[in-house]
Amino acid sequence: QLQLVESGGGLVQPGGSLRLSCAPAEFTLDYYAIGWFRQAPGKEREGVSCISSSGSSTDYADSVKGRFTISRDDAKSTVWLQMNDLKPEDTGVYYCAGDWHGLGLCLASSYHYWGQGTQVTVSS
């Protein structure tokens, strides 16, 4: 069973940047689409950015387009989420999730393997 571990969260000022990483506890990410989802206090979980198992297709929430970039390196078995120009509304717990042979669409119901999450706080 795929176990995912996120890292890279923290406290950053508005306009700052963070890079989140998602890696498996063991095995590899080969053949898995990986998605980043976030949940803010009192709000529902939302898809942020997702990448297909091949890496050829990506999906972004409208609120992060032009600011966030998802990428993967299967040789390193890691998926990154580069987050630039962060805003207070980006605050939340960020989860990465895996979808076997997924197309990389940010539909949470398609993802069956979830990490524990990493906190991102954007505040001055």
Salt bridges, closest charged atoms under 4 A:
GLU46 OE2 - ARG38 NE 2.65
ASP62 OD1 - LYS65 NZ 3.13
ASP74 OD1 - ARG72 NE 2.96
ASP85 OD2 - LYS87 NZ 3.67
ASP90 OD1 - ARG38 NH1 2.91
ASP90 OD2 - ARG67 NH1 2.80
